[in-house]
């Protein structure tokens, strides 16, 4: 995560998370206009934080390529609609135009959400992130869930993410699994699960401190409201009717 200063450092961490939630909700059901607006927003965000932030996001997206491809295949071949080639309308082997369009939209939405998550983690130090989650988890107390435990668990998960990533890289290199060797990757995955469980059982207890976040200033709620207005406007400009 980053401790760099920039315009985003003046945005309260709680509102960064709220803005990300709004961003993700719009992308989940967004139309092409909202996808374009969201893509431009993500490009501007990464442009303000420099090349280091983008170079960290690219490997994540690259590792997701097979997952993203499988989603495209499911949409392209399972969505009813006109065939990609008009002369082969009755062929079940060709994708549909509607499926390809819908699949591309879902791929873009997922990629943008992943990129936004990476940017959020890049500009928000862990202590600020946990403090903001603790503040946002206040409603959980109404249903009997301890927000202290919720925040502590998030803190422990985040503290182990980098360790697990390094462990995955070591296991893959040591196993020398060749590309396409599905059984080899399955064995490596099983070994990783066992190693993660073993390390979790042997890990010493840690003390986690949670700094209670101050309430965001009232004027700062303009950031999520502005994001909502921009995405709603983009959706109206590129509406299905037009």
C-alpha positions in Angstrom: 0.0 0.0 0.0 1.1 3.6 -0.5 1.7 6.4 1.9 2.2 8.9 -0.8 0.4 12.3 -0.7 -1.8 13.6 -3.4 -5.3 15.0 -3.9 -6.7 11.6 -2.8 -5.0 12.0 0.7 -7.6 14.8 1.4 -10.5 12.4 0.8 -11.5 10.6 4.0 -10.8 6.8 3.8 -14.4 6.1 4.6 -15.6 8.0 1.6 -13.0 6.3 -0.6 -14.6 3.0 0.3 -18.1 4.4 -0.1 -17.2 5.7 -3.5 -15.8 2.3 -4.5 -19.0 0.6 -3.4 -21.0 3.0 -5.5 -18.6 2.5 -8.4 -19.0 -1.3 -8.3 -22.8 -1.2 -8.0 -23.1 1.0 -11.1 -20.7 -1.3 -13.0 -22.7 -4.4 -12.0 -25.8 -3.2 -13.9 -24.2 -0.4 -16.0 -24.8 0.3 -19.6 -22.0 1.1 -22.1 -22.1 4.8 -21.3 -21.5 4.1 -17.6 -18.7 1.7 -18.5 -17.0 4.3 -20.6 -17.3 6.9 -17.9 -16.0 4.4 -15.3 -13.0 3.5 -17.6 -12.1 7.2 -18.0 -12.3 7.6 -14.2 -10.0 4.7 -13.6 -7.5 6.0 -16.2 -7.5 9.4 -14.5 -7.0 7.8 -11.1 -4.0 5.8 -12.2 -2.6 8.8 -14.0 -2.6 10.8 -10.8 -0.6 8.1 -8.9 2.0 7.3 -11.5 3.3 4.3 -13.2 4.0 2.3 -10.0 0.3 1.9 -9.3 -0.5 0.6 -12.8 2.4 -1.8 -12.9 1.0 -3.4 -9.8 -2.5 -3.8 -11.2 -1.4 -5.3 -14.5 -0.1 -8.6 -13.1 -3.3 -9.1 -11.3 -5.4 -8.7 -14.4 -3.0 -10.9 -16.3 -3.4 -13.7 -13.8 -7.2 -13.4 -14.2 -7.0 -13.9 -18.0 -8.4 -17.5 -18.1 -11.2 -16.6 -15.7 -12.1 -13.6 -17.8 -11.9 -15.7 -21.0 -14.3 -18.3 -19.5 -16.8 -15.6 -18.8 -16.6 -14.4 -22.3 -17.1 -17.9 -23.7 -20.2 -18.5 -21.4 -21.8 -15.2 -22.5 -20.9 -15.6 -26.2 -22.2 -19.1 -26.6 -25.0 -19.2 -24.1 -26.8 -15.9 -24.8 -29.6 -16.1 -27.3 -29.4 -13.7 -30.3 -28.4 -13.4 -33.9 -25.4 -15.5 -35.0 -22.1 -13.8 -35.5 -22.1 -14.8 -39.2 -25.6 -14.4 -40.7 -25.1 -17.2 -43.2 -24.8 -19.7 -40.3 -27.8 -18.7 -38.2 -28.5 -22.3 -37.2 -25.0 -23.3 -36.2 -24.5 -24.0 -32.5 -20.8 -23.7 -32.9 -20.8 -19.9 -33.5 -21.2 -17.3 -30.8 -24.0 -14.8 -30.9 -23.5 -11.1 -31.5 -25.6 -10.3 -28.4 -23.5 -12.7 -26.3 -20.2 -11.2 -27.5 -21.4 -7.7 -26.7 -22.7 -8.7 -23.2 -19.6 -10.7 -22.5 -17.3 -7.8 -23.5 -19.3 -5.5 -21.2 -19.0 -7.9 -18.2 -15.2 -8.4 -18.9 -14.7 -4.6 -18.9 -16.8 -4.2 -15.7 -14.8 -6.9 -13.8 -11.5 -5.5 -15.0 -12.4 -2.0 -13.9 -13.5 -3.2 -10.5 -10.3 -5.1 -10.0 -8.3 -2.1 -11.1 -10.3 0.1 -8.7 -9.6 -2.2 -5.8 -5.9 -2.2 -6.5 -5.9 1.6 -6.7 -7.8 1.9 -3.4 -5.4 -0.4 -1.6 -2.4 1.4 -3.2 -3.4 4.9 -1.9 -4.9 3.8 1.4 -2.5 2.6 4.2 -3.7 -0.5 6.0 -4.3 1.3 9.3 -6.6 3.8 7.5 -8.4 1.0 5.6 -9.1 -1.0 8.8 -10.2 2.1 10.6 -12.6 3.0 7.9 -14.0 -0.5 7.8 -14.5 -0.3 11.5 -16.4 2.9 11.1 -18.6 1.5 8.3 -19.3 -1.7 10.2 -21.3 0.1 12.8 -24.7 -1.1 11.5 -23.5 -4.7 12.0 -23.9 -4.2 15.8 -27.7 -4.0 15.2 -27.7 -7.7 14.1 -25.4 -8.8 16.9 -22.1 -8.8 14.9 -19.1 -7.4 16.7 -17.5 -4.8 14.5 -14.3 -5.1 16.5 -14.0 -8.7 15.4 -14.9 -7.8 11.9 -12.2 -5.2 11.7 -9.6 -7.5 13.3 -10.3 -10.3 10.9 -10.0 -7.9 7.9 -6.7 -6.7 9.4 -5.3 -10.3 9.7 -6.4 -11.2 6.2 -4.7 -8.2 4.7 -1.5 -8.9 6.7 -1.3 -12.4 5.1 -2.1 -11.5 1.5 1.4 -10.6 0.5 2.8 -13.7 2.4 0.4 -16.0 0.5 1.3 -14.4 -2.8 5.0 -15.0 -2.2 4.3 -18.6 -1.1 2.3 -19.2 -4.4 5.3 -17.9 -6.4 7.7 -20.1 -4.6 5.6 -23.2 -4.9 5.1 -22.8 -8.6 8.8 -22.2 -9.3 9.9 -25.2 -7.1 7.3 -27.5 -8.7 8.4 -26.7 -12.3 5.0 -27.4 -13.6 4.7 -27.0 -17.4 2.0 -25.0 -19.0 -1.1 -27.1 -19.7 -0.3 -29.6 -17.0 -3.7 -29.4 -15.2 -2.9 -32.3 -12.8 0.4 -30.6 -11.9 -1.3 -27.4 -11.0 -3.9 -29.3 -9.0 -1.2 -30.9 -6.9 0.5 -27.6 -6.4 -2.9 -26.0 -5.3 -3.5 -28.9 -2.8 0.0 -28.4 -1.4 -0.6 -24.7 -1.1 -3.8 -25.2 0.9 -2.1 -27.6 3.3 0.9 -25.2 3.7 -1.4 -22.2 4.4 -3.4 -24.2 7.0 -0.2 -25.4 8.7 1.2 -21.8 8.9 -2.1 -20.6 10.2 -2.1 -23.1 13.0 1.5 -22.3 13.9 1.3 -18.6 13.7 1.6 -16.8 17.0 -1.1 -14.5 18.3 -0.8 -11.0 17.1 -1.9 -7.7 18.7 -4.0 -5.6 16.3 -4.6 -2.0 17.0 -7.6 -0.2 15.5 -7.6 3.5 15.3 -11.2 4.7 15.4 -11.7 6.9 12.4 -13.0 10.4 12.8 -16.4 11.1 11.2 -15.9 12.4 7.7 -16.6 16.1 7.2 -20.0 16.8 5.9 -18.7 18.6 2.8 -16.6 15.5 1.8 -19.7 13.6 1.0 -19.7 15.5 -2.2 -17.2 13.0 -3.6 -19.5 9.9 -3.6 -22.5 12.2 -4.6 -20.5 13.6 -7.5 -19.5 10.1 -8.6 -23.1 9.0 -8.5 -24.2 12.0 -10.5 -21.6 11.4 -13.2 -22.4 7.7 -13.6 -26.2 8.4 -13.7 -25.7 11.1 -16.3 -23.5 8.8 -18.4 -26.3 6.2 -18.2 -28.9 8.7 -19.3 -26.8 9.9 -22.2 -26.3 6.3 -23.5 -29.7 4.9 -22.7 -31.1 1.8 -24.5 -33.7 3.9 -26.1 -31.2 6.0 -27.9 
